[in-house]
Amino acid sequence: MAEKLQGLFAPTLVPLDARGEIHEAELRRYISWLIGKGVHGLYPNGSSGEFTRFTQDERRRIMRITSDETRGRVPILAGAAEANVKETLAACEAYAEMGARAVAIVSPIYYRLSAESLYAYFEEIARHTPIDVTLYNIPMFATPIDLATIRRLAEDCPRIVGIKDSSGDLAFMMRMIAAIRPGRPDFSFLTGWDAVLAPMLIAGCDGGTNATTDAVPEVTLRIYDFCRAGKYDEAIALNYRILDIFDTMLYALEFPSGFRTATELRGFDFGGGRVPQTEAQVRHREEIRAKLERLLAELGIAQAASLP
């Protein structure tokens, strides 16, 4: 039986060069930096990685680079969401061949589906995938997956081995754990909402895929370690300290620009994004960059100027 998914998986950002193409050398340097900082896994082609803004071939290339640079040092949870079942299964096959531990699949985007349609979609994938699947519940971008459907999929589909939930709803997470874990102790519960990382871990989450880990892995990993050691007061106190930087990265700029900006301050060149910006937006980004610089300093985090 494959090892259960647990720990903090960094949802990797994608550096772009001056032409707006994938900057492979910088992506490799960034991946090795995250591994060196101690992340437990990597999560390419997720929301923070702007998977919808890359072509299918580019998503494959991002995963290939990630796998090659990782060299088995940490497991990879690869985003495999595509426009339909056929293309999603093709991604599952490709990422399995590239060495991913599992794939994460979001509800089909654009069209809002019923609970029965969501069940049919994920069940069809689970019956044919060559690799383990985690559900990806992100209500801000896709049809929410309700508790009854998640429980039904967990009961019917051994290939579905977990869920990444980015709703931030602690009560929902607790209800999922209570409903599913007794019958599926192998099922992983990962949180994608950084503002409640410590409460989620204390409630029983196995880990998380948190964009804050991209910029300050030292802090989110310390929160995780505190929770695993039963040092809940220290974990909660540290979680309160990252609220301002999380909210700034998430809300002050269009997602995921704030996370890219903060991670650039750690010494990386992410280049411009794939979405054009006005001059006013560029000026605003520089203002937010200055605020993020201050927040990193308040956390005692080394920035580019002090990095070797």
Secondary structure by P-SEA (a helix, b strand, c coil): cccccccbbbcbbbbbccccccaaaaaaaaaaaaaaaccccccccccccccccccaaaaaaaaaaaaaaaccccccccccccccaaaaaaaaaaaaaacccbbbbcccccccccaaaaaaaaaaaaacccbbbbbbbbccccccccaaaaaaaaaccccccccccccccaaaaaaaaaacccccccbbbbbccccaaaaaaaacccccccccccccaaaaaaaaaaaaacaaaaaaaaaaaaaaaaaaaccccccaaaaaaaaaaaccccccccccccaaaaaaaaaaaaaaaaaaaaaccccccccc
